[in-house]
Amino acid sequence: MFDSLSDRLSRTIKNLRGQGRLTEDNIKDTMRDVRMALLEADVALPVVRDFVDRVKQRAIGKEVMTSLSPGQALIKVVDEELVETMGAANEELDLSAQPPAVVLMAGLQGAGKTTTVAKLAKLLKDRHNKKVMVVSCDVYRPAAIKQLETLANQVGAEFFPSEKEQDPVDIARAAIDAAKRQFQDVLLVDTAGRLHIDADMMGEIQKIHSAINPVETLFVVDSMTGQDAANTAKAFNDSLELTGVVLTKTDGDARGGAALSIRHITGKPIKFLGAGEKVDALEPFYPDRLASRILGMGDVLSLVEEAERSVDKVKAEKLATKFKKGKSFDFNDLKDQMEQMMNMGGLGSLMDKLPGMGDLPANVKDKVNDKDVKRLVAIIQSMTPQERAFPDVIKGSRKRRIALGAGVQVQDVNRLMKQQKQMSKMMKKMAKGGMAKMMRGLKGKLPMGGGPGGMGF
């Protein structure tokens, strides 16, 4: 998400960094580039106009013109205004009501509503320790109820059964009664979508809304529709008081126009971003972190939080103890590290959050591929337990057998063995107190200067 916008803005900002001082002329040129970048990202025109006017007003003011490094001061202004446009801060779900807190999910057909219900159920269970029940009021789409039941079982949420012959309002009321009896904390209500907004659809969802009085009404919308997503959300909000928006399919949206338009056009906050089909692919929306990523400054906070959730602490402690005892880094350790990295969203997700990655050439970015990591894991899985624990026993005939088992070439096995040896050497150095020496060696090679001052400001 935001790849094209990030590339355009990064180039514009790089040109500014070399400027000793800013004038009205070069601010004008810069803002023209920013305007074009936003329009190409399919940001709604009123949002672009307002954003550019606000940045220009602040840029020509004292805070930028009198700064010792005006280029960086302007970048700071762009960053702050991006945050302001997208909603200033993360707005969590308000679940403070008497249980069960009812959350109504609305949206057009194909936006990923049912999948989002399951993702949200998993997030509330895993991160907020909530007991969650889900129910489908979609009596029109074939297999919609069965789909939600399957997903509910997958994420460990309680599923309230319904039939396509039932009235949607009756289903919702019965689900609330069941949730109360079972002492559920949250009830997520999935509703029917349509291919476009129509009177029947709005009438039905208004009836459900009135009957169950939800604490949250979330509009689920496909981010790939760009500024249309914002316009659809506004039309929906005019008929039904929304409390927030969930943007789905952000992994397939390289422009990001919806994220930058929705708050301005609807006045409603984006609360979650969905990326991919996996049931754990839903994240809270943090405008400040996203603005930082758009400007190529990474998102270290999200990376740290992801590591906290995904890294197996028991395995990490075992590995640390192993190094302290001077034992080598074998293929079992390498496989664990690669699998934990994939649990954190893979290489693409990690690179997206690391500062300075926006400066990498496109041909380098294109080579970052999670398929390569999966292939390396497959090679390790083709080894015997003895070969994984004692890599030195792997010679010619064993290499051929491993390559055949993983469906790769012997050269691929050789490359993996070389990587394992290099990592083993590095780990031994770290165990002997060579971490400081290694960091000194890396100084200057880290992205964007490596220090706090290299983050863009």
C-alpha positions as CSV (number, residue, x, y, z in Angstrom):
1,M,0.0,0.0,0.0
2,F,1.2,3.6,-0.8
3,D,4.1,2.3,-2.9
4,S,3.6,4.7,-5.8
5,L,2.8,7.7,-3.5
6,S,5.8,6.9,-1.3
7,D,8.1,6.7,-4.3
8,R,6.9,10.1,-5.6
9,L,7.0,11.9,-2.3
10,S,10.4,10.4,-1.4
11,R,11.9,11.8,-4.7
12,T,10.4,15.2,-4.1
13,I,11.7,15.2,-0.5
14,K,15.2,14.1,-1.5
15,N,15.4,17.1,-3.9
16,L,14.4,19.4,-0.9
17,R,17.1,18.0,1.4
18,G,19.8,19.6,-0.7
19,Q,18.3,23.1,-0.5
20,G,20.2,25.5,1.7
21,R,17.1,27.7,2.0
22,L,13.6,27.6,0.9
23,T,11.9,30.3,-1.2
24,E,8.3,30.7,-2.3
25,D,9.4,29.4,-5.8
26,N,10.9,26.1,-4.7
27,I,8.0,25.6,-2.2
28,K,5.6,26.2,-5.1
29,D,7.4,23.6,-7.2
30,T,7.5,21.1,-4.4
31,M,3.8,21.5,-3.7
32,R,3.0,21.0,-7.4
33,D,4.9,17.6,-7.2
34,V,3.1,16.7,-3.9
35,R,-0.3,17.6,-5.5
36,M,0.4,15.4,-8.6
37,A,1.6,12.5,-6.3
38,L,-1.7,12.7,-4.3
39,L,-3.9,12.8,-7.4
40,E,-2.0,9.9,-9.0
41,A,-2.7,8.0,-5.7
42,D,-6.4,8.5,-6.4
43,V,-6.9,10.8,-3.4
44,A,-10.1,12.8,-3.7
45,L,-9.7,16.3,-5.2
46,P,-11.1,18.3,-2.2
47,V,-8.8,16.4,0.1
48,V,-5.8,17.2,-2.2
49,R,-6.7,20.9,-2.3
50,D,-7.1,21.2,1.4
51,F,-3.9,19.3,2.2
52,V,-1.7,21.3,-0.2
53,D,-3.2,24.6,1.0
54,R,-2.5,23.7,4.6
55,V,1.1,22.6,3.9
56,K,1.8,25.7,1.7
57,Q,0.4,28.0,4.4
58,R,2.7,26.5,7.1
59,A,5.7,26.2,4.7
60,I,5.7,29.9,3.9
61,G,5.3,30.7,7.5
62,K,8.1,31.3,10.1
63,E,8.4,27.6,11.3
64,V,9.9,26.5,8.0
65,M,11.5,29.6,6.4
66,T,13.5,30.5,9.5
67,S,14.5,26.9,10.3
68,L,18.2,25.9,10.2
69,S,17.3,23.0,7.9
70,P,14.2,24.2,6.0
71,G,14.1,21.1,3.8
72,Q,13.7,18.8,6.9
73,A,11.3,21.3,8.5
74,L,9.0,21.1,5.4
75,I,9.2,17.3,5.6
76,K,8.0,17.5,9.2
77,V,5.1,19.7,8.1
78,V,4.1,17.2,5.4
79,D,4.3,14.4,7.9
80,E,2.1,16.2,10.5
81,E,-0.5,17.2,7.9
82,L,-0.7,13.6,6.5
83,V,-1.4,12.5,10.1
84,E,-4.0,15.2,10.5
85,T,-5.7,14.2,7.2
86,M,-5.9,10.5,8.2
87,G,-7.2,11.2,11.7
88,A,-4.5,12.3,14.2
89,A,-4.5,9.1,16.3
90,N,-5.7,5.5,16.5
91,E,-9.3,5.2,17.6
92,E,-10.0,1.9,19.3
93,L,-13.4,0.2,19.4
94,D,-15.6,1.4,22.3
95,L,-16.5,-1.9,24.0
96,S,-17.3,-0.3,27.4
97,A,-21.0,-1.1,27.2
98,Q,-22.7,-3.7,29.3
99,P,-21.8,-7.1,27.8
100,P,-22.4,-8.2,25.1
101,A,-21.0,-5.1,23.3
102,V,-22.8,-5.3,19.9
103,V,-20.7,-4.4,16.8
104,L,-22.7,-4.1,13.5
105,M,-20.7,-4.7,10.3
106,A,-22.0,-3.1,7.1
107,G,-20.7,-2.7,3.5
108,L,-21.1,-3.5,-0.1
109,Q,-20.9,-7.0,-1.5
110,G,-17.4,-8.2,-2.2
111,A,-15.7,-5.8,0.2
112,G,-14.6,-8.7,2.5
113,K,-17.2,-8.1,5.2
114,T,-17.6,-11.8,6.4
115,T,-13.8,-12.4,6.4
116,T,-13.3,-9.1,8.4
117,V,-15.8,-10.3,11.0
118,A,-13.7,-13.4,11.6
119,K,-10.4,-11.4,11.6
120,L,-11.9,-8.9,14.1
121,A,-13.1,-11.8,16.3
122,K,-9.6,-13.3,16.4
123,L,-8.0,-9.9,17.2
124,L,-10.5,-9.3,20.1
125,K,-9.8,-12.8,21.4
126,D,-6.1,-12.8,21.1
127,R,-5.1,-9.2,22.0
128,H,-8.0,-8.1,24.2
129,N,-8.9,-11.5,25.9
130,K,-12.6,-11.1,24.9
131,K,-15.2,-13.9,24.6
132,V,-16.6,-13.3,21.1
133,M,-19.8,-14.5,19.4
134,V,-20.5,-14.0,15.6
135,V,-23.8,-14.2,13.7
136,S,-24.8,-13.8,10.1
137,C,-27.9,-11.8,9.1
138,D,-27.1,-12.3,5.4
139,V,-30.0,-14.5,4.2
140,Y,-29.5,-13.6,0.5
141,R,-26.0,-14.6,-0.5
142,P,-25.6,-18.4,-1.1
143,A,-23.5,-20.0,1.6
144,A,-22.8,-16.7,3.5
145,I,-24.0,-18.3,6.8
146,K,-21.9,-21.4,6.2
147,Q,-18.8,-19.3,5.4
148,L,-19.1,-17.4,8.7
149,E,-19.5,-20.7,10.6
150,T,-16.4,-22.1,9.0
151,L,-14.4,-19.0,9.8
152,A,-15.7,-18.8,13.3
153,N,-14.5,-22.4,14.0
154,Q,-11.1,-21.5,12.5
155,V,-10.6,-18.5,14.9
156,G,-12.2,-20.1,17.9
157,A,-15.2,-17.7,18.1
158,E,-18.7,-18.8,19.2
159,F,-21.1,-19.1,16.2
160,F,-24.8,-18.4,16.5
161,P,-26.7,-20.4,13.8
162,S,-29.2,-18.8,11.5
163,E,-31.3,-19.9,8.5
164,K,-31.9,-18.2,5.2
165,E,-35.7,-18.5,5.8
166,Q,-35.5,-16.2,8.9
167,D,-35.9,-12.5,9.2
168,P,-32.6,-10.7,9.6
169,V,-33.9,-8.6,12.5
170,D,-35.2,-11.7,14.3
171,I,-31.8,-13.3,13.8
172,A,-29.9,-10.3,15.4
173,R,-32.3,-10.2,18.4
174,A,-32.0,-13.9,19.0
175,A,-28.2,-13.7,18.8
176,I,-28.1,-10.9,21.5
177,D,-30.2,-13.1,23.8
178,A,-27.9,-16.1,23.3
179,A,-24.8,-13.9,23.8
180,K,-26.3,-12.7,27.1
181,R,-27.0,-16.2,28.3
182,Q,-23.5,-17.4,27.4
183,F,-21.8,-14.3,29.0
184,Q,-20.1,-13.3,25.8
185,D,-18.2,-10.0,25.9
186,V,-18.7,-9.0,22.2
187,L,-21.3,-9.9,19.5
188,L,-20.2,-9.3,15.9
189,V,-23.2,-9.0,13.5
190,D,-22.5,-9.6,9.8
191,T,-25.1,-8.1,7.5
192,A,-26.0,-8.6,3.8
193,G,-24.2,-6.6,1.2
194,R,-25.3,-5.4,-2.2
195,L,-23.4,-4.6,-5.4
196,H,-24.5,-1.0,-4.9
197,I,-26.3,1.1,-2.4
198,D,-30.0,0.7,-2.8
199,A,-33.1,1.6,-0.8
200,D,-34.0,-2.0,0.2
201,M,-30.5,-2.6,1.5
202,M,-30.4,0.6,3.5
203,G,-34.0,0.0,4.8
204,E,-33.1,-3.5,6.1
205,I,-29.8,-2.4,7.8
206,Q,-31.6,0.5,9.4
207,K,-34.1,-1.8,10.9
208,I,-31.4,-4.1,12.3
209,H,-29.6,-1.1,13.7
210,S,-32.7,0.2,15.4
211,A,-33.5,-3.2,16.8
212,I,-30.1,-4.0,18.3
213,N,-28.7,-0.5,19.1
214,P,-25.0,-1.4,18.5
215,V,-22.1,0.4,20.3
216,E,-20.1,0.3,17.1
217,T,-21.3,0.4,13.5
218,L,-18.3,-0.3,11.2
219,F,-18.4,0.2,7.4
220,V,-16.2,-2.3,5.6
221,V,-14.9,-1.0,2.3
222,D,-12.5,-2.2,-0.4
223,S,-9.4,0.1,-0.5
224,M,-8.7,-0.7,-4.2
225,T,-11.8,1.4,-5.2
226,G,-9.7,4.5,-4.2
227,Q,-11.7,7.7,-3.7
228,D,-14.9,5.8,-4.6
229,A,-14.4,4.0,-1.2
230,A,-14.7,7.4,0.5
231,N,-17.7,8.4,-1.5
232,T,-19.5,5.1,-0.7
233,A,-18.7,5.5,3.0
234,K,-20.2,9.0,3.0
235,A,-23.4,7.8,1.2
236,F,-23.7,5.0,3.8
237,N,-23.0,7.4,6.7
238,D,-25.8,9.7,5.5
239,S,-28.3,6.9,6.0
240,L,-26.7,5.1,9.0
241,E,-24.6,6.7,11.7
242,L,-21.3,5.0,11.4
243,T,-18.7,5.0,14.1
244,G,-15.7,3.9,12.0
245,V,-14.4,2.3,8.8
246,V,-12.4,-0.9,8.1
247,L,-10.3,-0.7,4.9
248,T,-9.8,-4.1,3.3
249,K,-7.5,-5.5,0.6
250,T,-4.8,-2.9,1.4
251,D,-2.1,-5.4,0.3
252,G,-3.4,-5.1,-3.3
253,D,-3.7,-1.3,-3.3
254,A,-0.4,0.4,-4.2
255,R,-2.0,3.9,-4.3
256,G,-3.7,4.5,-0.9
257,G,-6.2,7.1,-2.0
258,A,-9.0,5.6,0.2
259,A,-6.9,5.9,3.4
260,L,-6.1,9.5,2.7
261,S,-9.7,10.5,1.6
262,I,-12.1,8.7,4.0
263,R,-11.6,10.7,7.2
264,H,-11.8,14.1,5.4
265,I,-14.9,13.1,3.4
266,T,-16.9,11.2,6.0
267,G,-15.5,12.6,9.2
268,K,-15.3,9.0,10.5
269,P,-12.1,7.4,11.6
270,I,-10.5,4.4,9.9
271,K,-10.2,1.9,12.8
272,F,-8.6,-1.1,11.0
273,L,-6.7,-2.1,7.9
274,G,-7.1,-5.6,6.4
275,A,-4.4,-7.1,4.2
276,G,-4.8,-10.5,2.7
277,E,-7.0,-13.5,3.3
278,K,-5.4,-14.9,6.5
279,V,-7.5,-14.6,9.6
280,D,-4.8,-12.7,11.5
281,A,-4.3,-10.1,8.7
282,L,-6.1,-7.2,10.4
283,E,-4.3,-4.4,12.2
284,P,-5.4,-1.3,14.1
285,F,-5.0,1.9,12.0
286,Y,-2.3,4.3,13.2
287,P,-2.2,7.5,11.1
288,D,1.2,8.6,12.5
289,R,2.8,5.3,11.7
290,L,1.3,5.2,8.2
291,A,2.4,8.7,7.5
292,S,5.9,7.7,8.5
293,R,5.8,4.8,6.1
294,I,4.5,7.0,3.3
295,L,7.5,9.3,3.7
296,G,10.0,6.4,3.7
297,M,10.8,6.6,7.4
298,G,9.5,3.1,8.3
299,D,7.3,2.0,11.2
300,V,9.5,0.6,13.9
301,L,6.8,0.7,16.6
302,S,4.6,-1.7,14.6
303,L,7.6,-3.9,13.9
304,V,8.4,-4.1,17.6
305,E,4.7,-4.9,18.4
306,E,4.6,-7.6,15.7
307,A,7.8,-9.1,17.1
308,E,6.3,-9.1,20.6
309,R,3.2,-11.0,19.4
310,S,4.9,-13.4,16.8
311,V,8.3,-14.3,18.2
312,D,8.3,-17.5,20.3
313,K,9.9,-16.3,23.5
314,V,10.7,-19.9,24.7
315,K,12.6,-20.7,21.5
316,A,14.4,-17.3,21.6
317,E,15.6,-18.0,25.2
318,K,16.7,-21.5,24.2
319,L,18.7,-20.0,21.3
320,A,20.3,-17.4,23.5
321,T,21.3,-20.0,26.1
322,K,22.7,-22.2,23.3
323,F,25.0,-19.3,22.1
324,K,26.2,-18.6,25.6
325,K,27.3,-22.2,25.9
326,G,29.3,-21.7,22.7
327,K,27.2,-24.1,20.6
328,S,26.8,-23.6,16.9
329,F,23.8,-22.2,14.9
330,D,22.4,-25.3,13.1
331,F,19.7,-25.7,10.5
332,N,17.0,-26.3,13.1
333,D,17.8,-22.7,14.4
334,L,17.8,-21.3,10.9
335,K,14.4,-22.9,10.1
336,D,12.9,-21.5,13.4
337,Q,14.2,-18.0,12.5
338,M,12.8,-18.1,9.0
339,E,9.4,-19.4,10.2
340,Q,9.1,-16.7,12.8
341,M,9.9,-14.0,10.2
342,M,7.1,-15.4,8.0
343,N,4.8,-15.2,11.1
344,M,5.6,-11.5,11.2
345,G,4.2,-11.0,7.7
346,G,7.2,-12.0,5.6
347,L,10.1,-10.1,4.1
348,G,7.9,-7.6,2.2
349,S,6.1,-6.6,5.4
350,L,9.4,-6.2,7.4
351,M,11.0,-4.1,4.6
352,D,7.9,-1.9,4.5
353,K,8.3,-1.1,8.2
354,L,12.1,-0.6,8.2
355,P,13.4,3.1,8.0
356,G,15.2,3.9,4.7
357,M,13.8,1.0,2.7
358,G,12.1,3.4,0.4
359,D,15.5,4.5,-0.9
360,L,16.3,1.0,-2.2
361,P,16.3,0.7,-6.0
362,A,13.2,-0.9,-7.5
363,N,15.2,-3.9,-8.9
364,V,16.5,-4.7,-5.3
365,K,12.9,-4.4,-3.9
366,D,11.6,-6.8,-6.6
367,K,14.1,-9.5,-5.5
368,V,12.6,-9.6,-2.0
369,N,10.3,-12.6,-2.2
370,D,8.7,-14.7,0.5
371,K,8.8,-17.6,-2.0
372,D,12.6,-17.8,-1.6
373,V,12.2,-18.1,2.1
374,K,9.7,-20.9,1.7
375,R,12.0,-22.7,-0.7
376,L,14.8,-22.5,1.9
377,V,12.5,-24.0,4.6
378,A,11.6,-26.8,2.1
379,I,15.3,-27.6,1.7
380,I,15.8,-27.8,5.5
381,Q,12.7,-30.0,5.7
382,S,14.3,-32.4,3.2
383,M,17.2,-33.0,5.6
384,T,17.3,-35.8,8.2
385,P,17.3,-34.8,11.9
386,Q,21.1,-35.6,12.1
387,E,21.8,-33.4,9.0
388,R,19.9,-30.5,10.6
389,A,21.7,-30.7,13.9
390,F,25.2,-31.4,12.3
391,P,25.5,-29.6,9.0
392,D,29.1,-30.7,8.5
393,V,27.9,-34.3,7.6
394,I,26.2,-33.0,4.5
395,K,28.4,-34.0,1.6
396,G,27.9,-34.8,-2.2
397,S,25.4,-37.6,-2.2
398,R,23.4,-36.1,0.7
399,K,23.2,-32.8,-1.1
400,R,21.8,-34.5,-4.2
401,R,19.2,-36.3,-2.1
402,I,18.2,-33.1,-0.3
403,A,17.9,-31.2,-3.5
404,L,15.8,-33.9,-5.1
405,G,13.5,-34.0,-2.0
406,A,13.0,-30.2,-2.0
407,G,12.7,-30.0,-5.8
408,V,15.7,-27.6,-6.2
409,Q,19.2,-27.6,-7.6
410,V,22.3,-28.8,-5.7
411,Q,23.6,-25.1,-6.1
412,D,20.6,-24.0,-4.0
413,V,21.6,-26.4,-1.2
414,N,25.2,-25.1,-1.4
415,R,24.0,-21.5,-1.1
416,L,21.8,-22.3,2.0
417,M,24.8,-24.1,3.6
418,K,27.0,-21.1,3.0
419,Q,24.4,-18.8,4.6
420,Q,24.1,-21.1,7.6
421,K,28.0,-21.1,8.1
422,Q,28.1,-17.3,7.9
423,M,25.3,-16.9,10.4
424,S,26.9,-19.5,12.7
425,K,30.2,-17.4,12.6
426,M,28.4,-14.2,13.3
427,M,26.5,-15.7,16.3
428,K,29.7,-17.0,17.8
429,K,31.3,-13.5,17.6
430,M,28.2,-12.1,19.3
431,A,28.4,-14.7,22.0
432,K,32.0,-13.7,22.7
433,G,31.1,-10.1,23.2
434,G,31.7,-9.0,19.7
435,M,28.3,-7.3,19.3
436,A,29.7,-3.8,19.9
437,K,32.5,-4.5,17.4
438,M,30.0,-5.7,14.8
439,M,27.8,-2.6,15.3
440,R,30.8,-0.4,14.8
441,G,31.5,-2.3,11.5
442,L,27.9,-1.7,10.4
443,K,27.9,2.0,11.3
444,G,27.4,4.1,8.2
445,K,26.0,1.1,6.3
446,L,22.6,1.2,8.0
447,P,19.6,2.7,6.1
448,M,19.6,6.5,6.1
449,G,22.7,7.0,8.3
450,G,21.7,4.5,11.0
451,G,21.2,7.0,13.8
452,P,18.2,8.8,15.1
453,G,19.0,11.8,12.9
454,G,18.9,9.6,9.9
455,M,15.1,9.1,10.2
456,G,14.4,12.0,7.9
457,F,14.1,14.8,10.4
